[in-house]
């Protein structure tokens, strides 16, 4: 991967005004991986490819490659004025040049109000890899249902930006097998009015789902992510 771009220029039709950017914190320090540990990690992934353990092995190998130089160029293309305002909501856009990606098994279940969670691995251009766990709840605009599948997430930021609380807006379609995308926003704490959210990235999901009355599901989610990582 040489280039990754979040293109938000189509949001220019929204009403927005100039506001100062939300500061993006730098990555926290980690214990670095030794050369032998890096070699062992690569060897384990190559072994999985040889024995065709799962197509996810190849995806995991590509993801971990993000944490090794040369790092991909990360571009966020915000609307022309950089901020979207619709009182009492202010949406800003990440200004980080770092990229964090995650691969997970994700599950959800709900009837109007539901729960969701995911767990997997992540890698970042700050030369960090690790594991994470996400738990949350949401409001699901569809008939009762449940699903489990794979999820691939991209965040314009460091692992510390990836962790912590998030708001998400998810749209998925399909019955039996569904594909969806979630737009991820980091809240500025402490919460206040107007509510300030920073667009950080997206998550793509393919899941086996229970049949529902309507093929399209829209959800508003609140999650919290915990990470444990080491640096190369």
C-alpha positions in Angstrom: 0.0 0.0 0.0 1.6 3.3 -1.2 -1.3 5.7 -0.8 -4.5 6.0 1.3 -7.1 8.8 0.8 -10.2 9.7 2.6 -12.1 11.8 0.1 -14.8 13.9 1.8 -15.0 16.7 -0.8 -18.6 15.7 -1.8 -19.7 17.1 1.6 -19.3 20.6 0.3 -23.0 20.9 -0.1 -23.4 21.1 3.7 -23.5 24.4 5.5 -20.2 24.9 7.4 -18.0 27.6 8.8 -14.3 27.9 9.7 -13.2 26.5 13.0 -9.9 25.5 14.5 -8.9 21.9 13.9 -9.2 19.3 16.6 -5.7 18.4 17.8 -4.8 14.8 17.1 -2.6 13.3 19.9 0.6 11.6 19.0 1.0 7.8 19.5 1.9 6.5 22.9 5.3 4.9 23.4 5.5 1.1 23.3 8.0 -1.6 23.9 9.7 -2.2 20.5 9.7 -5.6 18.9 13.1 -7.2 18.6 14.3 -8.4 15.1 13.7 -12.0 16.1 10.1 -11.2 17.1 9.4 -9.5 13.8 10.9 -12.5 11.9 8.7 -14.9 14.0 5.6 -12.8 13.1 6.4 -12.9 9.4 7.1 -16.6 9.5 3.8 -17.4 11.2 1.9 -15.4 8.6 3.8 -17.1 5.7 3.1 -20.5 7.2 -0.6 -19.7 7.2 -0.5 -18.7 3.5 1.3 -21.9 2.6 -1.3 -24.1 4.2 -4.2 -21.9 3.0 -5.5 -21.6 6.6 -7.8 -18.7 5.6 -7.9 -15.8 3.1 -7.8 -13.6 6.2 -4.1 -14.6 6.6 -3.2 -12.7 3.4 -5.2 -9.7 4.5 -3.5 -9.8 7.9 -0.1 -9.9 6.3 -1.0 -6.9 4.2 -2.3 -5.1 7.2 0.8 -5.7 9.3 2.9 -4.5 6.4 1.5 -1.0 7.1 3.6 -0.9 10.3 6.9 -1.4 8.3 8.6 1.2 6.2 8.1 2.8 3.7 4.8 3.9 5.2 1.9 4.9 2.8 1.0 8.5 2.3 -2.3 9.3 4.0 -4.5 12.1 2.7 -7.8 13.4 4.1 -9.7 15.6 1.7 -12.2 17.6 3.8 -14.9 19.9 2.4 -13.5 23.2 1.1 -14.0 25.0 4.5 -12.9 22.1 6.6 -15.8 21.9 9.0 -19.5 20.9 8.8 -21.9 22.7 11.1 -25.5 21.7 11.7 -26.5 23.1 15.2 -26.1 21.5 17.7 -23.5 19.3 15.8 -20.1 20.3 14.6 -18.2 17.8 12.4 -14.4 18.2 11.8 -11.9 16.1 10.0 -8.7 14.4 11.1 -5.5 16.2 10.1 -3.2 13.2 11.0 -0.7 11.9 8.4 -0.6 8.5 10.1 -2.8 5.5 9.2 -4.0 2.8 11.5 -5.8 -0.3 10.1 -7.6 -3.1 11.9 -8.9 -6.6 11.0 -11.5 -8.1 13.2 -14.3 -10.6 13.8 -17.4 -8.5 14.5 -20.8 -9.4 15.9 -24.1 -7.6 16.6 -27.5 -8.4 17.8 -30.5 -6.2 18.4 -34.2 -5.3 18.3 -34.3 -1.5 17.9 -31.7 -1.3 20.7 -28.8 -3.7 20.4 -25.2 -4.6 21.3 -22.2 -5.1 19.2 -18.5 -6.0 19.6 -15.4 -6.9 17.7 -11.9 -8.2 18.4 -8.8 -8.6 16.2 -5.5 -7.1 15.3 -4.3 -3.7 14.2 -1.2 -2.1 12.6 -0.1 1.5 12.3 2.3 3.6 10.3 3.9 4.6 13.7 5.4 1.1 13.5 3.0 -0.5 16.0 1.0 -3.7 15.9 -1.3 -5.1 18.5 -4.6 -6.6 19.4 -7.9 -4.8 20.3 -11.3 -5.3 21.6 -14.4 -3.1 20.9 -17.7 -3.2 22.8 -20.7 -0.9 22.3 -24.4 -0.4 21.8 -26.6 1.0 19.1 -30.0 1.9 17.8 -30.9 -0.3 14.8 -33.5 0.9 12.3 -34.7 -2.5 11.1 -36.5 -5.6 12.4 -34.7 -7.7 15.1 -31.7 -9.6 13.9 -28.1 -10.7 14.5 -24.9 -11.0 12.5 -21.3 -12.1 12.6 -18.5 -11.6 10.1 -15.3 -9.9 9.2 -14.5 -6.2 9.5 -11.7 -4.1 8.0 -11.2 -0.6 9.5 -9.1 2.4 8.4 -8.4 5.3 10.7 -6.5 8.5 9.8 -4.5 8.6 13.0 -2.3 6.7 15.5 -3.3 3.7 17.6 -4.2 6.1 20.5 -6.7 7.8 18.1 -8.1 4.3 17.2 -8.7 3.5 20.9 -11.3 5.1 23.2 -14.9 6.2 22.5 -16.4 6.5 19.1 -19.7 7.4 17.5 -20.6 5.5 14.3 -23.2 5.6 11.6 -23.6 2.3 9.9 -25.4 1.4 6.7 -25.7 -2.3 5.5 -27.7 -4.2 3.0 -28.4 -7.8 2.3 -30.3 -10.8 3.7 -28.4 -13.9 4.7 -25.1 -12.3 3.7 -24.9 -8.5 4.2 -22.2 -5.9 3.4 -21.9 -2.6 5.1 -19.9 0.5 5.9 -19.6 2.4 9.1 -18.5 6.1 9.3 -16.4 6.6 12.4 -16.3 9.8 14.5 -14.3 10.6 17.6 -16.0 12.9 20.1 -14.3 15.8 21.7 -14.3 15.2 25.5 -15.9 16.3 27.8 -19.1 16.2 25.8 -20.9 19.5 25.5 -23.2 21.6 23.2 -22.6 21.8 20.4 -21.4 18.2 20.1 -18.0 18.2 18.3 -17.2 15.1 16.4 -14.0 14.4 14.3 -14.4 12.2 11.3 -11.6 9.6 11.6 -12.3 6.9 9.1 -14.4 4.0 7.9 -15.0 0.3 8.6 -16.1 -2.2 6.0 -18.1 -5.3 7.1 -19.3 -8.5 5.5 -21.4 -10.7 7.7 -23.7 -13.6 7.9 -27.0 -12.2 9.2 -30.4 -13.5 10.2 -33.1 -12.8 7.6 -34.9 -9.5 8.3 -38.1 -7.9 6.9 -36.2 -5.1 5.3 -32.9 -5.6 3.4 -31.3 -2.3 4.5 -30.3 -1.6 8.1 -29.2 1.8 9.4 -27.6 2.0 12.9 -26.3 4.7 15.2 -23.6 3.3 17.4 -21.5 4.2 20.4 -18.4 2.1 21.1 -15.3 2.0 23.2 -12.1 0.3 22.0 -9.2 -1.1 24.1 -5.8 -1.8 22.6 -2.6 -3.6 23.5 0.3 -3.1 21.2 4.1 -3.2 20.7 6.3 -1.1 18.4 8.7 -2.3 15.7 
